[in-house]
Amino acid sequence: MKIRSLMRHTVLISALCALLGVPTLAYSEAIFLIGDGYQNGAQSFTLNSVTPPLAGMEVDAGGFTGRIGPNPGPNPPTPPPIIFWCAELTQTFSFGTVYSEYTISPLSNKLLSQLFTEVGGSASATSTTERSAAFQLAVWEILFEGGTYGGLNVSSGNFQATGDAGAIAQANIWLEALNEFSPATAVLFLLSSPDHQDFVTDMASPLLLTPEPGSLALLGVGILAAMFAMRRRTQRASR
């Protein structure tokens, strides 16, 4: 009887969540993305790696600010800004262009989550230009080095960067502090495109946290049917 009672309470809570429209993560097949610029400036670096093949690539490193939505446009009235970070370097991306082919999905990467958690997320990482550049270097290092504890260093290995010594030193400090026991509470999302650069962000736009009415309605009907069947069984057993 205690088990049945517990089940009834669990089902009731689920039904209430459905009826109240508790938000669930929803992803569009395609979203619009626009990059406005660097959140707090950028610094120039020369990158080299075997995979992906980079030889003396000159890039600016720093967190991007921009918006996603149904169509953020060049002068959007509603979508709030997000901060996002470059996740690959073999394709292009231009500020001020509205891209329509991006998709968004959860990103499961423990090392990246640990990095975002350790630094304090995008907001803390972009507090200065140097920190922003360092954080971008650290993101690239994790993605291109193969993700192994103890071997993450932007000055050696598969991925290497030369440029501002302070940013490189800060990136290495963050990376060297990571270990298998480091907390990983940051929730990450991947913004991906077949033709342009992919990005990672820890800033969930309201677009991602909207209830899906159709799914919630079906869930509510299913839960109510289960509750009715459970109640009938209980009544029969008590006779």
C-alpha angles and dihedrals in degrees: 000000000000090000091050090048091050091049091051091052092048092050091047092053091049090050092051091051090052094046092047091051098239105197119256128192108269126183128199120223085235134008136188117248129188127180116212100186141276116331093222108359129279141246128224122245139172113231131201129178141150094219113058091024106246122160117180094332112177111216140161113235126207143100117289124224120209146120140260127199146109087308116336092185125188093293106028120186099199123017110098117227123262131196116231137177132220112257099184139020109206097085135052136249129183130203116238095026119119108224118199104182100070122118127196128215140157114279117216109198116136096196093051091046089051091050093051090046094049095048095042100252131282094312092060094038091059097046090109134017092244094051091047092053091045092051092051090051090050091051091052091047093055093046098044102034096061098252108268125155115242095018101074112116127136091212097062143024129043094330119046133173131192125191136075106031094208094056092046091049092049092049090052092048090055093045096047091052092061119100137156091272096052112119115258107192100135114110111217135199130199120222104199135182131179092221107030140044119299120229141198125215137177094197110097111210118216083250087073096047103056126123117248104225095196094051093043092051092052090046091051092051091049093048093048090050090051091049091050092050092047092049092052091051090050092050092049092049092051094054 
